[in-house]
């Protein structure tokens, strides 16, 4: 019953959170695909220029492009990466008071990898829908285009980068969250929303710093054209080309909107995850 409670809590928290955070993710995606495959060079416009351009040319609702795919992605990916963290942590002995942060890191990486495999098809659809300028297409239409152009394997574009990103993301998130929570609690902060919020803010900053390069490569791989020649041949090829074309700093392009998305997402997800878990009579982490 504990596993089911954890999965339900994680899925509920994720779907609620992404509904509010999705516009920031759209802006981040536009900046990351900037100049690739004929896309507008949003990098030259900058953060506020990108927001203004999308709003003027496509309307405010454009910031929620791909939200159906985002809901499905969170219901699969985040449900597993958060919901399986505690069982895996217990299985490898990372739940003991004196357990190493590296064991927590391993538990988070394992649950993140499993979640990314389940959520990759929806990640591909979400990325393509958010990156599309103009009116764009619906979920079913984009799915048909991917299937027609690349077959079932098209839904697993960027799977290598996505697994690595998810492992780094979830490992950093859960390990830094628990470590920060213990430290803040030791400093005298009582259990409650303030403890959860402050710990999640620390975790959000750590995630942005470590995950940004993987996120950039994943976005470029997932947004490749559904027909015609491929721009990148896997993670390593994409990484090398990005560095050669734009320099190492380009791997952190979209850092500000990514942090603006990750920090509140981490706060809301983990706080809701803990609150829903407690309401269902279980402990989240």
N, C-alpha and C positions, 0 to 999 in steps of 0.2 A: 504493500500500500504506500510505503514511503517513496518508492520510485515513481509511481503514478502521480502522487501528489507533487513531487518535484517537477515532473514534466508538465503537468497542468499549470502549475505556478509560473514556470519559465515561459511557456507559450502565451499565457494570458498577459504577463508583464511585457513581453516583446511586442505583441500586436498592438497593445495600447500605446506603447512608447513610440513605435515607428510612425504612427499616424500623425503625431505632432512634430517629429524630427525630420520627416521625409523631405520637406523643402530645402533644408540645409544639405541633404545628401544629393539632391538634384544639382545644386550649385557646385558642389564639390566634383561631381561627375563631369559636368560641362568643362570645368577647369582642367581636369585630368585628361580628357579626350581632345583638348584644344589643339587644333592644327593637324590632327591625324585623320586620314581618310577623307580629306576635303572638308572637315568640320571647321567652323569659325574659330579664329584664334582668340579664344576668351582670355588667354593668359595676358594678352596685351591690354585687355579691358580692365583686368583686375577684379577683385572680389565685388566691389560695389557696382562697377560697370557691368559685370555679368548679371547681377541681380536686376539692375535697371533695364538692361537689354531684354532679358527674358520677360520681365513684367510688361514692357511696352509692346513688344512684338508678338508675344504669345498669350499674354494675359496672366492673371494671378493663379488661375487653376493649373497652369503649366508646371508650377512648383510641385504639384502632386502627380505628375506623370509617372506611371509605373507603380502607383500605390497598390493595385491589386496583386501584382507580382511581389511587392515588398511584404504584404501581409502573408502570402504563401511562403515566402523565404523565411520570415521570422517564425512562422508556425512550424517549420521543419528544422531549420538551422539552429535558431536560438533555443528552441524547445530542447533539443538534444545537447547543445554545448553547455547550457546552464543546468538542465535537469539531470544530466549524467555525471556532472562534476563531483557531486557528493558521493555517489556509489563508487566511482573510480577512485576517489580519494581514500575511501574506506578500504577498498580492495588492495591498494598498494601501501597502506599504513601511513598515509599523509594526514590522517585526522587526529593523530596524537598531539598533545600539547607541545611536546618538544620536537615535532617533526620539522624537517628542513624545508626551507622555501623552495628548494629545487624539486622536492617531491610534489609540492603543491603545483609548481610550474608544470611538471610532467602530467599531473592529473588534468590540469586545464588544457594542455596541448592535446591530450588524447581525446577528451570530449569535444574539443573544438574541431579536430580533424574529422571525427564521425559526423558532426553536425554539418560541416561544409560539403561533404559528399552528398548528403540528403538534400541540401539547399541549393546546390550549384545550378540546376536547370532554372530555378526561379531567379537566381542571381543574374544569369545571362539575360533573361527577359527583362528584368528590372533595369539593368544597365542600358540595354538598347532603347528601352522606352524613355528613360530619363535623358539620354544623349540625343534623341531625335529632336531636331528643330522643326518649327512650324506646327502644323496640326498634330502630327504624329499618328500612330496607329494603336489600336487596342491590343489587349493581351492575347486574344485568340489569333488576330492577324499577324502579330509579331512571331508567335509560336509557329504558325504555318510557314512563314518566310524562313525561319531557322530550319525547320524540318525539310522544306523543299530544297533549300540551298545546300545544307550540310548533313542532313539526316539526323538521326538520334545523337550522334557524336557532337553535333553542333551545340547541344544543350550542356555539354561538358567542356566547352572552350574555357581555357584558363583554370582547369581543375587543379593543376599542379600549383599554380600561384595561389589559388583560393585555399587549398589545404594548408600551405605554408603560412598564409596570412591568418587563417583561422586558428592555427596552432599558436602562432605568436600572439594574436589578439586575446584569445581566451586564457592562455597561460599567463600573460602579463596582467590581464584583468583580474582573474581570480586570485593569483598569488599576491599582487600588489594590494588588492582590496583587503584581503585577510590580514596581510602584514600591517597595512596602514590602520586597519580597524583595531588590531591588538595594541599598536603604539598609541593611538589616540585614546583608547580605553584606559591604558596604563597611565596616561597623563591626567586622568580624572574625569573624562567625559563619560556620562552614564549611557546605558543602552537606550536606544531610541532613534528617531529620525535624524537628529543632529549628528550622531555618531555615524550613521549610515551615509548621510550626505557628505560629510567631510572626508570619509574614507573613499567614497566613490569619486570625488573630485580629484583626489591624488591618483587614483587608478586611471581616470580618464586622461590625465596628462601623460602618464607613463605609456599608455596604449598608443596615443598619437605619435609619440616619438619613435616607438619601435615598429609600428605597423605601417606607417605612411608609404615606404618604398614598396612593400608587398601589395598594398592597396592600389598604388599607381599601376604596377605591372598587371595586376588582375583586371583592372578596369580596361586597359588598352587591349588585352587579350580577348576579353568578353565582348568588346564593341567592334571587333573586326567585321568587315563586310560579310554578308551571308553568301554572296556569290563573287566570282572573280578570284584573283590571286590573293593569298594570305600576306598580310603585312609582317607578321611575326610568326616564327616557328617555335613556339614554346617559351617558357619562362626565361631561360638563359639568353636566348636570342633577343627577346624584347628588352631585357635589362641592359644588355650591351648596346643596343641601338639607341635606347633612351639616353644613356650616358654619353655616347658618342655625339648625338645630335644636339643635346641641350645641356650636357654637363651633369655631374652627380647631384647638384642641388635640385634638379628637375624632379628627382624621385620624391621630393617633399612638396611638389606643387599642390596647391590646394590645402596646405597645412592648416591655415586659419579656419576655413569652413569645416575641415575635418575635425579639428579640435572642438569647434563650436557644435559639431554634431556628436562627437564621441563623448565629451564631458557630460552634457545633459542626458544623453542616451544611457551612459553608464550609471548616472545617478538614478534616473527614473527606473531603468530595468532592474538594477540591484535592490533599490528601495522597494519597488512593487513586488519583486520576487520574494523578498523577505516578508513583506506584509501579507501577501497572498498565502505564502507557506505557513505563516503563523496562524492565519485565519482557518487554514485547513488542518491545523494541529500538527505541523511539522516544522523542522528547522531547515532553513535554506542551505547554508554552508557550514 
